[in-house]
Amino acid sequence: MSVSTELRHRLEYMAVWIPYHLIRHLPYCVVKFIARCGGCLVHAAPSARRIVRANIHAAMPELPESEVNRIARESFYHIAWNLLEFFWLDGKPARIRRCYYLPEEITEQLKGHVARGERIIFVNPHLGSWEASGVMAPFYAGVRMVAIAKPVKNPYFNRILNRGSREKVPGLEIIFSTGAIRAALKALRAGLGVGTLIDQNTRGRDGGVFVDFFGLPVPSSTAPANLMAYCRLHKIPAVIIYGTSVRHADGRITAHSEYLPKPFEEYADEKEVLQDLMRISEKYIRRYPEQYLWFYKRFQYIPPECPEELRARYPFYARDISAHFFRKTARDLAEEAGR
């Protein structure tokens, strides 16, 4: 790392460190007000608003413009609110109980899996507060688990976003996406659960396959199914649970969970497992559309066999995939070898 990059990273860290620690000492009502202001500011940016609106139109073209505008505006507010609230909690039990709610039925289900020695493979979308999902299972149900996170380029930010706030909840450990599968398998062998995000653009060379999402093919990771298959092969008791944590009318983040609609052994392959998980995810997104991360370029890749009528629905930023989507270059392999 060059001296200039190191200096820039430190300055960026200090610029975030001050407001981060300030948020933790503010009254909750002030945190919520700042989130509302921040959401409005981001929504005012034409480039951000364009991406969000394009994604909503691609996913739900039947919606009227007034509803698209409402969802877009509220989505920025919820992103800001969830992030600032997560900082405000900072591993404090009283604040976690105030803001995060794990229903008794789900709590008992999770405790039952723990008591039977079953590893839980959590599947979570970018809906509501995905950070809350990683907090509630260890905090309320005593689930020991690792959560896969993508590290930011600034290593100092990871002290706040990953190694800092998240791991202040006992039972939760963060592993990074680079080498995550190996770390996840190690965790499963050690008796821990694994938390994964289902709706990221995972390229074919990294284990992604195209599945249907709001009627459009998108690439997603088969990691949950692969981890479950590994457990079955090595006779490790495990279960896949779809979980999402969304904000209800009372203002609290409330957890929801579902199991696969049929036993894992009845699925033909990993893609079929992933497709059922995506159907569950789409159901919750339609129920809480204003809480989804529409700012993410989810419809970025167009498969070569995509029919013209579907191709026309993709957002402006979408592009056809190249051979590099499926095959790693010499540079990719060299970077992996150097890690």
NORFENLIN-V877703 format. One record per residue. N is the residue number from 1. RES is the residue in three letters. PSI is psi as a letter, one per 40 degrees, with the letter a starting at -180 (none if undefined). OMEGA is omega in degrees with one decimal (999 if undefined). Layout:
N_RES_PSI_OMEGA ; N_RES_PSI_OMEGA
This chain:
1_MET_h_-179.1 ; 2_SER_i_179.6 ; 3_VAL_d_-179.5 ; 4_SER_d_178.2 ; 5_THR_d_178.0 ; 6_GLU_d_179.4 ; 7_LEU_d_179.2 ; 8_ARG_d_179.0 ; 9_HIS_d_-179.9 ; 10_ARG_d_178.4 ; 11_LEU_d_176.9 ; 12_GLU_d_179.8 ; 13_TYR_d_179.6 ; 14_MET_d_179.1 ; 15_ALA_d_178.4 ; 16_VAL_d_-175.3 ; 17_TRP_d_-176.7 ; 18_ILE_d_178.4 ; 19_PRO_d_178.3 ; 20_TYR_d_-179.4 ; 21_HIS_d_175.8 ; 22_LEU_d_-179.9 ; 23_ILE_d_-176.1 ; 24_ARG_d_-176.4 ; 25_HIS_e_-179.9 ; 26_LEU_i_171.7 ; 27_PRO_i_-175.6 ; 28_TYR_d_-179.7 ; 29_CYS_d_178.2 ; 30_VAL_d_176.8 ; 31_VAL_d_179.8 ; 32_LYS_d_178.8 ; 33_PHE_d_178.0 ; 34_ILE_d_178.3 ; 35_ALA_d_178.5 ; 36_ARG_d_179.1 ; 37_CYS_d_179.5 ; 38_GLY_d_177.9 ; 39_GLY_d_178.6 ; 40_CYS_d_-179.9 ; 41_LEU_d_-179.7 ; 42_VAL_d_179.3 ; 43_HIS_d_-180.0 ; 44_ALA_e_179.9 ; 45_ALA_h_-176.2 ; 46_PRO_d_-177.1 ; 47_SER_d_179.1 ; 48_ALA_d_-179.4 ; 49_ARG_d_-179.2 ; 50_ARG_d_179.7 ; 51_ILE_d_-177.6 ; 52_VAL_d_-179.5 ; 53_ARG_d_179.3 ; 54_ALA_d_179.0 ; 55_ASN_d_179.8 ; 56_ILE_d_178.1 ; 57_HIS_d_-179.7 ; 58_ALA_d_-177.1 ; 59_ALA_d_-174.9 ; 60_MET_g_-176.3 ; 61_PRO_e_-178.4 ; 62_GLU_e_-175.9 ; 63_LEU_i_174.9 ; 64_PRO_i_-176.5 ; 65_GLU_d_-179.5 ; 66_SER_d_179.2 ; 67_GLU_d_176.3 ; 68_VAL_d_179.5 ; 69_ASN_d_179.8 ; 70_ARG_d_-179.4 ; 71_ILE_d_-179.8 ; 72_ALA_d_-178.5 ; 73_ARG_d_-177.7 ; 74_GLU_d_-178.2 ; 75_SER_d_178.1 ; 76_PHE_d_178.6 ; 77_TYR_d_-178.3 ; 78_HIS_d_177.2 ; 79_ILE_d_-179.1 ; 80_ALA_d_-179.2 ; 81_TRP_d_-178.8 ; 82_ASN_d_-178.2 ; 83_LEU_d_-178.8 ; 84_LEU_d_177.3 ; 85_GLU_d_178.6 ; 86_PHE_d_175.1 ; 87_PHE_d_-177.4 ; 88_TRP_d_179.1 ; 89_LEU_d_174.6 ; 90_ASP_f_176.0 ; 91_GLY_e_-179.2 ; 92_LYS_h_-173.9 ; 93_PRO_d_-177.7 ; 94_ALA_d_-179.5 ; 95_ARG_d_176.9 ; 96_ILE_d_179.9 ; 97_ARG_d_179.7 ; 98_ARG_d_-171.0 ; 99_CYS_d_-175.4 ; 100_TYR_h_-177.7 ; 101_TYR_h_175.1 ; 102_LEU_h_-178.3 ; 103_PRO_i_-175.6 ; 104_GLU_d_-179.0 ; 105_GLU_d_179.4 ; 106_ILE_d_178.3 ; 107_THR_d_-179.0 ; 108_GLU_d_176.6 ; 109_GLN_d_-178.9 ; 110_LEU_d_178.5 ; 111_LYS_d_178.2 ; 112_GLY_d_177.8 ; 113_HIS_d_179.1 ; 114_VAL_d_-178.4 ; 115_ALA_d_-179.5 ; 116_ARG_e_178.8 ; 117_GLY_f_-178.4 ; 118_GLU_h_175.7 ; 119_ARG_h_179.8 ; 120_ILE_h_175.0 ; 121_ILE_g_-177.5 ; 122_PHE_h_175.4 ; 123_VAL_h_-171.9 ; 124_ASN_h_175.5 ; 125_PRO_i_173.1 ; 126_HIS_g_-178.7 ; 127_LEU_h_-178.3 ; 128_GLY_b_177.3 ; 129_SER_g_178.0 ; 130_TRP_d_175.0 ; 131_GLU_d_-179.1 ; 132_ALA_d_-180.0 ; 133_SER_d_179.0 ; 134_GLY_e_-180.0 ; 135_VAL_d_-169.2 ; 136_MET_d_-177.9 ; 137_ALA_d_175.8 ; 138_PRO_d_-172.6 ; 139_PHE_d_-174.9 ; 140_TYR_d_-171.9 ; 141_ALA_e_177.4 ; 142_GLY_f_178.8 ; 143_VAL_h_174.1 ; 144_ARG_h_-172.3 ; 145_MET_i_170.5 ; 146_VAL_i_177.5 ; 147_ALA_h_-179.6 ; 148_ILE_h_-179.8 ; 149_ALA_i_176.3 ; 150_LYS_h_-177.9 ; 151_PRO_i_174.3 ; 152_VAL_i_-175.3 ; 153_LYS_d_178.9 ; 154_ASN_h_-176.1 ; 155_PRO_d_-179.7 ; 156_TYR_d_176.7 ; 157_PHE_d_-179.5 ; 158_ASN_d_177.2 ; 159_ARG_d_179.0 ; 160_ILE_d_-171.8 ; 161_LEU_d_-174.0 ; 162_ASN_c_-176.3 ; 163_ARG_e_-177.6 ; 164_GLY_c_-171.7 ; 165_SER_d_-172.9 ; 166_ARG_d_-172.6 ; 167_GLU_e_174.3 ; 168_LYS_e_173.7 ; 169_VAL_h_-178.3 ; 170_PRO_h_178.6 ; 171_GLY_e_-178.4 ; 172_LEU_h_177.2 ; 173_GLU_i_-179.0 ; 174_ILE_h_171.0 ; 175_ILE_i_-175.2 ; 176_PHE_i_-173.3 ; 177_SER_d_175.1 ; 178_THR_h_-176.7 ; 179_GLY_f_-173.6 ; 180_ALA_d_-176.6 ; 181_ILE_d_179.0 ; 182_ARG_d_179.0 ; 183_ALA_d_179.2 ; 184_ALA_d_178.1 ; 185_LEU_d_176.9 ; 186_LYS_d_179.3 ; 187_ALA_d_179.3 ; 188_LEU_d_178.2 ; 189_ARG_d_-178.8 ; 190_ALA_e_176.5 ; 191_GLY_e_-178.4 ; 192_LEU_i_172.3 ; 193_GLY_i_-179.2 ; 194_VAL_h_176.7 ; 195_GLY_h_-179.2 ; 196_THR_i_173.9 ; 197_LEU_h_-170.2 ; 198_ILE_d_-168.3 ; 199_ASP_f_172.8 ; 200_GLN_i_-178.5 ; 201_ASN_g_179.6 ; 202_THR_h_-178.3 ; 203_ARG_i_-176.7 ; 204_GLY_d_-179.1 ; 205_ARG_e_178.9 ; 206_ASP_e_176.8 ; 207_GLY_e_-180.0 ; 208_GLY_i_174.3 ; 209_VAL_i_178.9 ; 210_PHE_h_175.1 ; 211_VAL_i_-178.1 ; 212_ASP_h_177.5 ; 213_PHE_h_-174.4 ; 214_PHE_f_176.5 ; 215_GLY_e_179.9 ; 216_LEU_h_175.9 ; 217_PRO_h_176.3 ; 218_VAL_i_178.6 ; 219_PRO_h_179.0 ; 220_SER_i_-176.8 ; 221_SER_h_175.1 ; 222_THR_e_-176.4 ; 223_ALA_d_-179.6 ; 224_PRO_d_180.0 ; 225_ALA_d_179.2 ; 226_ASN_d_178.7 ; 227_LEU_d_178.9 ; 228_MET_d_178.6 ; 229_ALA_d_177.7 ; 230_TYR_d_-179.6 ; 231_CYS_d_179.8 ; 232_ARG_d_-179.7 ; 233_LEU_d_-177.4 ; 234_HIS_e_175.6 ; 235_LYS_f_175.0 ; 236_ILE_h_-179.4 ; 237_PRO_h_-176.7 ; 238_ALA_i_179.1 ; 239_VAL_i_174.3 ; 240_ILE_h_177.4 ; 241_ILE_h_172.3 ; 242_TYR_h_180.0 ; 243_GLY_i_174.0 ; 244_THR_i_-176.9 ; 245_SER_h_-175.8 ; 246_VAL_i_-178.7 ; 247_ARG_h_179.6 ; 248_HIS_i_-175.5 ; 249_ALA_d_179.7 ; 250_ASP_e_178.0 ; 251_GLY_e_-178.9 ; 252_ARG_i_172.5 ; 253_ILE_h_-176.0 ; 254_THR_h_-177.1 ; 255_ALA_i_172.1 ; 256_HIS_i_178.8 ; 257_SER_i_175.4 ; 258_GLU_i_173.6 ; 259_TYR_i_173.9 ; 260_LEU_i_-177.0 ; 261_PRO_e_176.6 ; 262_LYS_i_-179.3 ; 263_PRO_i_-176.1 ; 264_PHE_d_-175.9 ; 265_GLU_e_179.5 ; 266_GLU_e_179.2 ; 267_TYR_i_-178.4 ; 268_ALA_d_-178.4 ; 269_ASP_a_-177.3 ; 270_GLU_d_-179.7 ; 271_LYS_d_179.7 ; 272_GLU_d_175.8 ; 273_VAL_d_-178.8 ; 274_LEU_d_-179.4 ; 275_GLN_d_177.2 ; 276_ASP_d_177.3 ; 277_LEU_d_177.8 ; 278_MET_d_177.0 ; 279_ARG_d_177.2 ; 280_ILE_d_-179.6 ; 281_SER_d_179.8 ; 282_GLU_d_179.0 ; 283_LYS_d_-179.5 ; 284_TYR_d_178.4 ; 285_ILE_d_176.6 ; 286_ARG_d_-179.9 ; 287_ARG_d_-179.2 ; 288_TYR_g_-172.9 ; 289_PRO_d_-178.2 ; 290_GLU_e_-179.2 ; 291_GLN_e_179.0 ; 292_TYR_i_-179.6 ; 293_LEU_g_-179.3 ; 294_TRP_e_-179.6 ; 295_PHE_e_179.9 ; 296_TYR_h_-179.0 ; 297_LYS_g_-173.4 ; 298_ARG_d_-176.7 ; 299_PHE_f_-171.8 ; 300_GLN_d_-172.4 ; 301_TYR_h_177.9 ; 302_ILE_h_179.5 ; 303_PRO_i_-175.1 ; 304_PRO_d_-176.7 ; 305_GLU_e_-175.9 ; 306_CYS_h_178.1 ; 307_PRO_i_-176.6 ; 308_GLU_d_-178.3 ; 309_GLU_d_175.4 ; 310_LEU_d_179.9 ; 311_ARG_d_-178.5 ; 312_ALA_e_-179.0 ; 313_ARG_e_-177.2 ; 314_TYR_i_-179.8 ; 315_PRO_i_-175.9 ; 316_PHE_d_-174.7 ; 317_TYR_e_-176.4 ; 318_ALA_i_179.2 ; 319_ARG_i_177.0 ; 320_ASP_i_-179.9 ; 321_ILE_i_177.6 ; 322_SER_i_178.5 ; 323_ALA_d_-179.6 ; 324_HIS_d_178.4 ; 325_PHE_d_-176.8 ; 326_PHE_d_-173.8 ; 327_ARG_h_178.8 ; 328_LYS_i_178.1 ; 329_THR_i_177.3 ; 330_ALA_d_178.9 ; 331_ARG_d_177.2 ; 332_ASP_d_-178.3 ; 333_LEU_d_179.1 ; 334_ALA_d_178.4 ; 335_GLU_d_178.8 ; 336_GLU_d_-179.2 ; 337_ALA_d_-178.1 ; 338_GLY_e_-178.9 ; 339_ARG_none_999
